[in-house]
């Protein structure tokens, strides 16, 4: 006989989820159980021949809530598992259920499945075909790489550029930066799949300088020219040395959890870096974090972690990147920079010179500044006087939410000579870029 409705425990579960703003059906719950994602209900015996009843456990509520938050109509459940796995690596907000870990076999299956169908994997396979073929196959690879990179995200604009446009909508943008990044991405894909010799020293160094600005690549360019003259340049990057699918398949639960932690750290720091462009109030700690990140040469890579960790398809790419020892070392180093700041007891979200302190005052100042920009833009459109709107919430912070004077003095460090790739390998500094280290053997 067909069941007429959900069991009492499932009905209770559906109600608990609805109270959290999550809508699920009894059919969804049954499907998740069939896939091994949602645990079954325990049974409690009533005694005296009265049978038993199913009992809803808190763990089941937490698992169903995670699945319900990420499930979408028509979405393959493997994307839901990836999104769930990414969320499980983040701290739970106050007052919310901690997100439990999804079953590892389901996570591994979902990650490998997603990578097999990804554009990154498709490009690797196309490059391998081109490497073993002639000019026709190579031309086909570059055409495909150009299409894929052209459709993809070229990376966020520099926060200073975004902030300038936010403050002045008439400011001009450098449209060429986007094209340079895309050309650099194609060159790096070709080098990783077909070897450094395919792209040549000048083109490889130009791609590195575009994708990892902030470092002086002069010495690397000289070494690349010397390696080409001696016939050793092809050994810098071996053909097919990096295969994202191989990295995923070789990773166990501990390695993947470490990669997830690194990705979460990088995305969090990247968010702080990018939010400067959207008018976030500045202070000494945030200015120092940005300066350190830009001097490392990895600012663009870290910033790209922010959009990647939002969508399941990007999560797969971010986790795979963080399986590389160099990116994991970068995350550990930046986390130590944050820990050093936390040790001062001042925190990151601190308003310089404000009457009130704490994240709430920080956010109020940020929102107030955005309101001022909105009023200014409205006044420009209407041709009226700028609306200062004295009713805006105030925290006693300075009106200018840009860099404080003390932070400005630190920004003068940019006038010093740019750090070289060799200089960032000292203890306490970020790791060097993996692509510039010759691969032996």
ZICORLIN-V639390 format. One record per pair of residues at least 12 apart in sequence whose C-alpha atoms are under 10 Angstrom apart, sorted by sequence separation. I is the first residue (numbers start at 1). J is the second residue. D is the distance in Angstrom with one decimal. If there is no record, write none. Layout:
BEGIN
i->[I,I]
j->[J,J]
d->[D,D]
END
This chain:
BEGIN
i->[14,41,42,43,68,70,71,87,88,89,126,129,130,161,187,191,205,208,224,305,306,346,347,349,350,351,374,375,376,420,421,13,41,42,43,67,70,71,86,87,88,127,128,161,186,187,191,205,273,305,349,350,373,374,375,11,40,41,42,66,67,69,70,85,87,88,126,127,190,272,273,276,304,305,348,349,351,372,373,375,10,11,14,40,41,42,66,69,84,85,86,126,127,188,205,206,372,373,421,10,13,40,41,67,68,84,85,86,125,126,157,187,188,205,273,274,305,371,372,40,66,67,70,84,85,124,127,157,187,188,204,205,269,272,273,371,372,39,66,84,85,123,126,127,187,202,203,272,273,371,6,7,10,41,65,66,85,123,126,184,187,188,201,202,205,6,10,39,40,81,82,157,183,184,187,188,201,202,204,269,270,273,301,372,5,6,38,39,63,66,81,85,123,124,157,184,186,187,201,269,273,371,5,38,39,66,81,85,122,123,155,156,184,185,201,202,371,6,38,81,84,122,154,155,183,184,185,188,201,202,270,369,6,38,39,82,83,154,183,184,200,201,269,368,369,38,39,81,82,120,123,153,154,182,184,185,200,201,274,302,367,368,369,37,38,81,82,119,122,123,154,155,180,181,184,185,201,202,273,301,367,368,37,80,81,82,154,155,180,181,183,184,201,273,365,367,368,372,78,79,81,82,120,150,153,154,181,182,183,200,274,302,364,365,38,77,78,81,82,119,120,150,153,154,181,182,270,273,274,298,302,364,365,10,37,78,80,81,119,152,154,180,181,269,270,273,274,364,365,369,9,10,66,78,79,151,154,180,181,197,270,271,272,364,365,368,369,9,32,65,66,78,79,82,149,150,178,201,270,271,274,298,361,363,365,369,9,66,77,78,119,149,150,177,200,201,266,269,270,271,361,362,364,365,368,369,7,62,63,65,66,76,79,148,149,197,200,267,268,269,270,271,272,296,361,365,29,32,62,63,64,65,66,67,78,79,149,150,197,199,201,266,267,268,270,271,360,361,362,365,366,28,61,62,63,66,78,146,149,150,197,198,266,267,269,270,271,361,365,62,63,145,146,149,196,197,265,266,267,268,269,270,29,59,62,63,145,148,195,196,197,266,267,268,296,356,357,28,29,58,59,62,63,146,147,195,196,197,198,263,266,267,355,356,357,24,28,37,59,60,145,146,149,194,195,196,197,265,266,267,354,355,356,357,24,59,145,195,196,197,198,264,267,268,293,354,355,356,22,23,35,144,145,195,196,197,263,264,267,292,354,355,12,13,22,24,25,28,143,191,194,195,196,263,266,267,353,354,355,9,10,12,13,17,21,22,24,37,142,145,193,194,195,293,351,352,353,354,8,9,10,11,13,16,17,20,22,23,24,32,141,142,145,191,192,193,194,195,263,264,289,292,351,352,353,7,8,9,10,22,23,31,191,192,193,194,195,263,351,352,7,8,9,13,14,17,18,21,22,24,142,191,192,193,194,351,8,9,13,16,17,21,22,142,191,192,193,289,12,16,20,141,190,191,192,193,260,288,289,352,14,190,191,192,193,351,10,13,14,17,192,267,352,353,13,17,138,263,266,286,289,352,189,285,288,351,352,264,352,260,263,264,286,138,155,260,262,263,266,285,154,262,263,285,260,261,263,264,131,259,260,262,263,289,130,259,260,262,263,258,259,260,261,262,266,285,286,287,127,128,131,132,257,259,260,266,269,285,286,123,127,130,131,256,259,260,265,285,286,38,126,127,128,129,130,131,256,258,259,263,266,267,284,285,286,37,38,124,127,128,129,258,259,262,263,265,266,269,283,285,36,37,123,124,127,128,256,257,259,262,265,266,269,282,283,284,36,123,126,127,131,255,256,261,262,264,265,282,283,284,124,125,127,248,255,259,260,262,263,266,281,282,283,284,36,37,120,124,251,259,262,265,266,269,280,281,282,283,36,123,124,258,261,262,265,281,282,283,35,248,261,281,244,247,248,251,259,262,244,247,248,250,262,265,246,247,244,245,248,20,244,247,272,214,243,244,247,272,214,215,216,244,214,215,244,282,213,214,215,216,281,212,213,214,215,242,280,281,212,213,214,215,280,281,212,213,214,281,282,212,213,214,280,281,211,212,213,214,279,280,281,210,211,212,213,279,280,209,211,212,278,279,281,208,211,212,280,210,211,279,280,279,337,278,336,279,333,334,333,334,333,332,333,330,331,330,331,329,330,329,330,327,328,329,330,326,327,326,327,325,326,327,326,327,131,326,131,325,326,167,324,128,163,166,167,127,128,162,163,165,166,167,127,162,163,164,165,166,159,160,162,163,164,125,158,159,162,163,164,124,158,159,160,161,162,163,281,287,157,159,160,162,163,281,286,287,124,125,156,158,159,160,282,283,124,158,159,160,281,282,283,284,287,288,291,295,124,157,159,281,282,283,284,287,291,294,124,279,280,281,282,283,284,286,287,290,121,279,280,281,282,283,284,285,288,291,297,120,121,279,280,281,283,284,287,288,291,295,296,297,120,121,283,284,287,295,296,297,120,276,282,283,284,295,296,276,284,118,276,284,296,297,116,296,115,116,295,296,115,114,115,159,112,113,298,112,115,296,297,298,111,112,115,295,296,297,298,112,295,296,297,298,112,296,297,111,112,292,293,296,111,292,108,109,108,158,158,108,157,108,156,159,108,155,156,158,107,154,155,157,156,104,105,108,155,156,104,107,155,154,155,156,153,156,104,155,153,153,89,88,89,90,86,89,90,85,88,89,87,89,91,86,89,90,85,86,89,90,86,87,86,118,117,118,120,237,114,115,118,237,241,114,118,236,237,114,214,220,236,237,238,111,114,115,216,217,219,220,236,237,238,111,114,115,215,216,217,218,219,220,235,236,237,238,113,114,167,215,216,217,218,219,235,236,237,238,111,112,166,214,215,216,217,234,235,236,111,115,168,214,215,216,217,233,234,235,110,111,167,214,215,216,232,233,235,166,167,214,215,216,111,166,168,169,215,111,167,168,215,167,166,224,221,220,220,217,212,87,86,87,86,86,208,83,86,83,85,208,83,84,208,82,83,86,82,83,85,86,205,81,82,83,204,205,79,80,82,83,204,79,82,83,86,78,79,82,79,79,163,196,70,196,192,191,188]
j->[26,53,54,55,80,82,83,99,100,101,138,141,142,173,199,203,217,220,236,317,318,358,359,361,362,363,386,387,388,432,433,26,54,55,56,80,83,84,99,100,101,140,141,174,199,200,204,218,286,318,362,363,386,387,388,25,54,55,56,80,81,83,84,99,101,102,140,141,204,286,287,290,318,319,362,363,365,386,387,389,25,26,29,55,56,57,81,84,99,100,101,141,142,203,220,221,387,388,436,26,29,56,57,83,84,100,101,102,141,142,173,203,204,221,289,290,321,387,388,57,83,84,87,101,102,141,144,174,204,205,221,222,286,289,290,388,389,57,84,102,103,141,144,145,205,220,221,290,291,389,25,26,29,60,84,85,104,142,145,203,206,207,220,221,224,26,30,59,60,101,102,177,203,204,207,208,221,222,224,289,290,293,321,392,26,27,59,60,84,87,102,106,144,145,178,205,207,208,222,290,294,392,27,60,61,88,103,107,144,145,177,178,206,207,223,224,393,29,61,104,107,145,177,178,206,207,208,211,224,225,293,392,30,62,63,106,107,178,207,208,224,225,293,392,393,63,64,106,107,145,148,178,179,207,209,210,225,226,299,327,392,393,394,63,64,107,108,145,148,149,180,181,206,207,210,211,227,228,299,327,393,394,64,107,108,109,181,182,207,208,210,211,228,300,392,394,395,399,106,107,109,110,148,178,181,182,209,210,211,228,302,330,392,393,67,106,107,110,111,148,149,179,182,183,210,211,299,302,303,327,331,393,394,40,67,108,110,111,149,182,184,210,211,299,300,303,304,394,395,399,40,41,97,109,110,182,185,211,212,228,301,302,303,395,396,399,400,41,64,97,98,110,111,114,181,182,210,233,302,303,306,330,393,395,397,401,42,99,110,111,152,182,183,210,233,234,299,302,303,304,394,395,397,398,401,402,41,96,97,99,100,110,113,182,183,231,234,301,302,303,304,305,306,330,395,399,64,67,97,98,99,100,101,102,113,114,184,185,232,234,236,301,302,303,305,306,395,396,397,400,401,64,97,98,99,102,114,182,185,186,233,234,302,303,305,306,307,397,401,99,100,182,183,186,233,234,302,303,304,305,306,307,67,97,100,101,183,186,233,234,235,304,305,306,334,394,395,67,68,97,98,101,102,185,186,234,235,236,237,302,305,306,394,395,396,64,68,77,99,100,185,186,189,234,235,236,237,305,306,307,394,395,396,397,65,100,186,236,237,238,239,305,308,309,334,395,396,397,64,65,77,186,187,237,238,239,305,306,309,334,396,397,55,56,65,67,68,71,186,234,237,238,239,306,309,310,396,397,398,53,54,56,57,61,65,66,68,81,186,189,237,238,239,337,395,396,397,398,53,54,55,56,58,61,62,65,67,68,69,77,186,187,190,236,237,238,239,240,308,309,334,337,396,397,398,53,54,55,56,68,69,77,237,238,239,240,241,309,397,398,54,55,56,60,61,64,65,68,69,71,189,238,239,240,241,398,56,57,61,64,65,69,70,190,239,240,241,337,61,65,69,190,239,240,241,242,309,337,338,401,64,240,241,242,243,401,61,64,65,68,243,318,403,404,65,69,190,315,318,338,341,404,242,338,341,404,405,318,406,315,318,319,341,194,211,316,318,319,322,341,211,319,320,342,318,319,321,322,190,318,319,321,322,348,190,319,320,322,323,319,320,321,322,323,327,346,347,348,189,190,193,194,319,321,322,328,331,347,348,186,190,193,194,319,322,323,328,348,349,102,190,191,192,193,194,195,320,322,323,327,330,331,348,349,350,102,103,189,192,193,194,323,324,327,328,330,331,334,348,350,102,103,189,190,193,194,322,323,325,328,331,332,335,348,349,350,103,190,193,194,198,322,323,328,329,331,332,349,350,351,192,193,195,316,323,327,328,330,331,334,349,350,351,352,105,106,189,193,320,328,331,334,335,338,349,350,351,352,106,193,194,328,331,332,335,351,352,353,106,319,332,352,316,319,320,323,331,334,317,320,321,323,335,338,320,321,319,320,323,96,320,323,348,291,320,321,324,349,293,294,295,323,294,295,324,362,294,295,296,297,362,294,295,296,297,324,362,363,295,296,297,298,363,364,296,297,298,365,366,297,298,299,365,366,297,298,299,300,365,366,367,297,298,299,300,366,367,297,299,300,366,367,369,297,300,301,369,300,301,369,370,370,428,370,428,373,428,429,429,430,430,430,431,429,430,430,431,430,431,431,432,430,431,432,433,430,431,431,432,431,432,433,433,434,239,434,240,434,435,277,434,239,274,277,278,239,240,274,275,277,278,279,240,275,276,277,278,279,273,274,276,277,278,240,273,274,277,278,279,240,274,275,276,277,278,279,397,403,274,276,277,279,280,398,403,404,242,243,274,276,277,278,400,401,243,277,278,279,400,401,402,403,406,407,410,414,244,277,279,401,402,403,404,407,411,414,245,400,401,402,403,404,405,407,408,411,243,401,402,403,404,405,406,407,410,413,419,243,244,402,403,404,406,407,410,411,414,418,419,420,244,245,407,408,411,419,420,421,245,401,407,408,409,420,421,402,410,245,403,411,423,424,244,424,244,245,424,425,245,245,246,290,244,245,430,245,248,429,430,431,245,246,249,429,430,431,432,247,430,431,432,433,248,432,433,248,249,429,430,433,249,430,248,249,249,299,300,251,300,252,300,303,253,300,301,303,253,300,301,303,303,252,253,256,303,304,253,256,304,304,305,306,304,307,256,307,307,308,257,257,258,260,257,260,261,257,260,261,260,262,264,260,263,264,260,261,264,265,263,264,264,313,313,314,317,434,312,313,316,435,439,313,317,435,436,314,414,420,436,437,438,312,315,316,417,418,420,421,437,438,439,313,316,317,417,418,419,420,421,422,437,438,439,440,316,317,370,418,419,420,421,422,438,439,440,441,315,316,370,418,419,420,421,438,439,440,316,320,373,419,420,421,422,438,439,440,316,317,373,420,421,422,438,439,441,373,374,421,422,423,319,374,376,377,423,320,376,377,424,377,377,436,436,436,437,436,433,309,309,310,310,311,433,309,312,310,312,435,311,312,436,311,312,315,312,313,315,316,435,312,313,314,435,436,311,312,314,315,436,312,315,316,319,312,313,316,315,316,402,435,312,438,435,435,435]
d->[7.7,9.3,5.6,5.9,8.8,9.1,9.0,7.0,6.0,8.2,8.7,8.3,9.2,7.5,6.5,9.9,7.2,10.0,9.0,9.3,9.4,9.7,9.5,8.9,6.4,9.7,9.9,5.5,8.2,10.0,8.0,9.4,5.6,5.4,9.1,6.7,6.4,9.3,10.0,9.1,5.7,9.2,9.2,9.0,9.8,9.5,7.7,8.9,8.0,6.5,6.1,9.9,9.8,9.3,7.2,9.4,9.0,5.8,7.2,9.0,7.5,9.2,6.7,9.0,9.0,7.9,8.3,6.0,9.7,7.7,9.1,9.1,9.0,9.7,9.9,8.5,8.4,9.0,9.8,8.1,9.2,7.9,9.0,9.5,5.9,7.7,9.1,8.4,8.3,8.8,9.4,5.8,8.5,9.3,7.2,8.6,7.8,9.8,8.9,6.9,9.4,8.9,7.1,8.8,9.5,8.9,6.6,9.9,9.4,9.2,9.5,7.2,7.0,6.0,7.8,9.3,9.7,9.9,6.8,9.4,8.9,6.6,9.6,8.0,6.2,9.5,9.7,9.5,6.6,9.8,8.9,9.8,9.9,8.8,6.0,9.3,8.0,9.4,6.0,7.1,9.1,7.6,8.2,9.0,9.8,9.8,9.7,8.5,9.7,8.9,8.9,8.7,7.9,7.9,9.8,9.2,9.2,9.5,8.7,8.2,9.2,6.8,9.1,6.7,7.9,5.8,9.4,8.6,7.9,10.0,9.0,8.5,9.6,7.9,6.5,8.0,7.0,9.3,8.8,8.4,9.3,8.5,10.0,8.6,7.7,8.6,9.6,6.3,9.1,8.2,7.1,9.8,7.6,9.7,8.5,9.3,8.7,9.2,9.1,9.1,9.7,7.8,9.7,6.8,9.8,8.6,9.0,7.1,9.5,6.6,9.8,9.0,7.2,7.0,8.8,7.4,9.8,9.4,9.4,10.0,9.1,9.4,9.2,7.8,9.6,4.1,9.0,9.5,5.1,7.6,9.2,9.3,9.5,9.8,8.3,9.0,9.8,6.1,7.4,7.2,8.4,6.2,9.1,6.3,9.9,6.5,9.1,7.2,6.5,9.6,8.3,9.4,8.2,9.2,8.7,9.1,9.0,9.3,9.8,9.4,9.2,6.4,9.8,8.1,6.7,6.3,9.1,9.3,9.6,10.0,9.2,7.8,9.3,7.6,6.5,7.7,8.3,9.9,8.3,9.3,8.6,7.2,8.8,9.9,9.6,9.7,6.2,9.2,8.1,9.6,9.1,6.7,7.1,10.0,9.7,9.8,9.2,9.6,7.8,9.7,9.5,6.5,8.9,9.8,9.8,6.1,9.7,9.4,9.9,7.9,9.8,9.3,9.5,7.8,8.6,9.9,7.9,6.8,6.9,7.1,9.8,8.9,8.9,9.8,6.1,9.2,7.7,8.8,6.8,9.4,8.9,6.9,6.7,9.8,8.6,9.8,8.9,8.9,9.2,8.9,9.9,6.8,6.3,9.7,8.6,7.1,9.7,7.2,6.3,7.7,10.0,8.6,9.5,7.9,7.0,9.8,8.5,8.7,9.9,8.4,8.7,8.8,9.1,7.0,8.6,9.1,8.1,7.4,8.7,8.8,9.6,4.9,8.6,9.0,9.5,6.8,10.0,7.4,5.2,6.9,8.8,8.4,9.8,9.6,7.0,7.1,9.6,6.7,8.6,8.0,9.5,6.1,9.3,8.4,8.0,9.3,10.0,7.4,4.3,9.4,8.5,8.1,9.8,8.9,9.7,10.0,10.0,9.5,9.6,8.5,8.1,9.7,9.6,9.8,8.4,9.4,8.5,9.8,9.0,7.9,7.4,8.6,9.8,9.2,5.9,8.6,7.7,8.5,6.3,9.5,10.0,10.0,9.6,9.4,8.0,7.9,9.9,10.0,9.1,9.6,9.8,8.9,6.6,9.2,6.8,6.1,9.4,9.0,8.8,9.8,7.5,9.7,8.8,7.1,7.2,9.2,8.0,8.0,7.2,9.6,6.4,8.0,5.6,7.0,9.2,6.1,9.3,8.7,7.8,6.3,6.4,9.7,8.1,7.0,6.7,4.5,9.4,7.9,7.9,8.5,8.7,9.6,9.5,9.3,6.8,8.3,9.7,9.2,9.4,5.0,8.0,9.1,4.8,7.3,10.0,9.7,8.5,9.7,9.4,9.2,9.4,10.0,7.9,9.2,9.9,6.3,7.2,8.5,10.0,8.9,6.4,4.7,9.7,6.0,9.8,8.7,9.0,10.0,9.2,9.5,9.0,6.7,9.9,9.7,7.8,6.1,8.1,9.4,7.9,8.3,9.8,6.4,6.9,9.6,9.1,7.7,6.1,7.9,5.0,8.7,9.0,8.4,8.4,9.9,8.0,6.5,5.1,8.1,9.4,9.2,9.4,9.8,9.3,5.2,6.8,8.9,7.0,8.9,7.0,8.8,5.1,6.7,9.4,7.0,7.0,9.3,9.6,9.5,9.9,9.5,8.6,4.7,7.5,9.1,9.8,9.5,7.9,4.2,9.9,8.3,8.8,7.5,9.2,7.4,9.5,9.4,6.4,8.6,7.6,8.1,8.9,7.3,3.9,10.0,9.1,10.0,6.0,7.1,8.2,5.8,9.2,9.7,9.5,7.5,9.2,8.1,9.6,7.0,9.5,8.8,9.9,9.2,8.6,9.5,6.5,7.9,4.3,7.1,9.4,7.8,8.7,8.8,9.4,7.1,7.1,9.2,7.3,5.8,7.7,6.1,8.7,10.0,6.8,7.2,5.1,6.2,8.1,7.7,6.6,8.1,7.9,8.5,5.4,8.2,9.0,7.8,9.6,9.7,6.5,9.2,9.7,8.1,6.2,4.5,8.8,8.8,9.0,9.1,6.4,10.0,6.3,9.1,9.9,8.1,7.2,6.1,7.0,7.7,9.7,9.1,9.9,8.7,8.9,8.7,6.5,7.2,9.8,9.6,8.1,9.4,9.1,9.6,9.5,6.3,8.2,8.9,10.0,8.3,9.7,8.3,8.7,9.4,9.7,9.3,9.4,9.8,9.6,8.6,9.7,10.0,9.3,7.3,9.8,9.1,9.7,9.6,9.8,9.3,9.5,8.9,6.3,9.4,9.7,9.7,9.2,9.9,9.3,6.4,9.4,7.0,9.8,8.3,9.4,9.8,8.2,9.1,8.4,9.9,9.3,8.5,5.8,9.7,6.2,9.5,9.6,5.6,9.1,6.3,9.5,9.2,7.6,10.0,8.8,8.8,9.3,8.6,9.6,9.9,8.1,9.5,7.8,9.0,9.1,8.1,7.3,9.4,9.3,7.8,6.3,9.8,6.7,9.2,5.5,7.3,4.8,8.7,9.9,5.8,8.2,9.0,9.9,9.3,10.0,9.6,7.9,8.7,8.6,8.3,5.3,9.0,8.4,9.6,8.6,8.6,9.3,7.0,9.4,7.6,8.9,6.2,9.3,8.0,8.4,7.9,8.4,9.9,5.9,8.0,7.9,8.6,9.7,6.8,7.7,8.5,5.5,6.6,8.7,9.7,9.5,5.9,6.3,9.2,8.7,9.4,8.1,9.1,8.0,8.9,8.8,6.3,8.8,9.7,7.2,9.0,8.6,9.0,8.4,8.6,6.9,9.6,8.3,8.3,9.9,9.1,7.3,9.0,9.7,8.4,7.6,7.9,8.4,8.4,6.6,8.3,9.7,7.8,8.8,5.9,9.5,6.9,5.3,8.1,8.4,8.9,9.7,8.7,7.5,6.2,8.3,8.4,9.0,8.1,8.6,7.2,6.9,7.2,8.1,9.9,8.7,8.6,9.6,9.1,9.7,9.9,6.4,8.0,9.4,9.8,8.3,6.8,9.9,10.0,8.9,9.9,9.7,9.1,9.9,8.4,8.1,9.4,6.3,7.1,9.5,9.8,9.7,8.1,8.3,10.0,8.9,8.5,9.9,9.3,5.6,6.6,9.8,9.6,7.5,5.2,7.1,9.2,7.2,8.9,8.4,6.7,5.5,9.7,8.7,8.5,9.9,8.6,4.7,9.3,8.3,10.0,8.5,5.1,8.0,7.2,9.7,4.8,7.4,8.2,8.5,5.9,8.5,5.5,7.7,9.9,10.0,5.5,9.7,9.9,8.2,7.1,7.8,6.8,8.7,8.7,9.0,6.5,9.2,9.0,8.5,9.6,6.7,7.4,8.5,9.4,7.6,7.3,9.0,7.1,9.6,8.6,9.2,9.4,7.5,9.3,7.2,7.8,6.1,9.0,8.3,9.0,8.9,5.7,9.8,7.4,6.0,6.4,8.9,9.6,9.4,9.7,9.7,9.0,8.1,6.2,9.6,9.4,7.5,8.8,7.2,8.6,8.0,6.3,9.2,8.9,9.9,9.7,8.9,8.1,9.6,7.7,9.3,9.3,7.1,8.8,9.1,8.8,6.9,8.4,8.6,9.4,7.1,7.8,9.5,7.6,7.1,9.0,8.5,4.1,9.4,9.4,9.2,5.4,4.8,5.8,9.5,7.9,7.7,7.3,7.5,7.1,6.8,6.3,9.6,7.5,8.6,5.8,5.7,8.9,9.3,9.8,9.3,9.2,8.8,9.3,8.1,9.6,4.0,9.3,9.4,8.9,7.2,7.5,7.6,9.9,8.4,6.2,8.4,8.1,9.8,7.8,8.8,8.9,8.6,8.9,9.4,4.6,5.6,6.3,7.5,6.2,7.5,9.9,9.7,10.0,7.1,6.1,5.1,6.2,9.1,8.9,8.5,9.8,7.7,7.2,7.9,7.6,6.8,9.2,6.8,8.4,7.6,8.6,9.1,9.2,7.0,7.5,9.9,9.2,8.3,5.0,8.0,8.3,8.3,7.8,8.2,9.6,7.8,7.1,6.5,8.7,7.7,6.8,9.5,8.6,9.4,10.0,8.3,9.6,9.8,9.4,8.8,8.7,8.2,9.8,9.7,9.9,9.8,9.2,9.2,6.9,7.5,6.9,8.8,10.0,6.2,9.5,9.9,9.7,9.5,9.4,8.8,6.8,8.3,7.8,8.9,9.6,9.1,9.2,10.0,10.0,6.1,9.9,9.4,9.7,9.4,8.3,8.8,8.3,6.5,8.5,8.4,7.3,6.7,9.4,9.0,9.5,8.8,9.3,8.0,9.3,7.9,9.2,8.3,8.8,8.8,8.4,7.6,9.8,8.4,6.9,9.9,9.3,9.1,9.9,8.3,9.3,7.0,8.9,9.2,9.2,7.6,6.9,6.7,9.8,5.8,8.8,9.5,9.5,8.8,9.1,9.9,9.0,9.1,9.6,7.7,9.9,9.6,9.2,9.6,6.5,8.2,9.3,9.4,6.5,9.8,9.9,10.0,7.1,9.4,7.1,8.7,9.3,7.4,9.5,9.3,9.5,8.4,7.9,9.9,9.8,8.2,9.6,8.9,8.5,9.1,7.0,9.0,7.1,8.8,7.7,8.3,10.0,9.9,9.0,7.1,8.2,9.0,9.5,9.9,6.9,8.9,9.7,7.7,7.6,6.5,6.4,6.9,9.2,7.1,7.9,9.9,5.9,9.2,8.0,8.0,8.9,9.8,3.7,5.8,8.7,10.0,9.4,9.7,6.1,6.0,6.5,9.0,8.5,6.2,5.0,8.8,9.1,9.1,8.8,9.3,7.1,5.4,4.6,6.6,8.9,5.8,7.5,6.2,9.1,9.2,7.5,5.3,6.5,9.4,8.1,9.3,6.4,9.2,9.4,7.0,8.8,6.1,9.3,9.2,9.9,8.0,7.8,10.0,9.6,9.5,9.8,9.2,9.8,9.8,8.3,9.4,9.3,9.3,9.0,8.9,9.3,9.8,9.3,10.0,7.6,9.7,9.9,8.4,9.5,7.6,9.8,9.0,9.6,8.7,8.9,8.2,8.4,9.5,8.1,7.3,9.0,8.3,9.2,5.3,7.1,5.8,9.0,9.4,9.4,9.7,8.8,8.4,9.9,9.2,8.4,9.1,7.7,10.0,7.6,9.1,5.9,7.4,9.5,9.2,9.3,7.6,7.7,9.9,9.8,9.4,9.4,9.6,9.7,8.6,9.2,8.7]
END
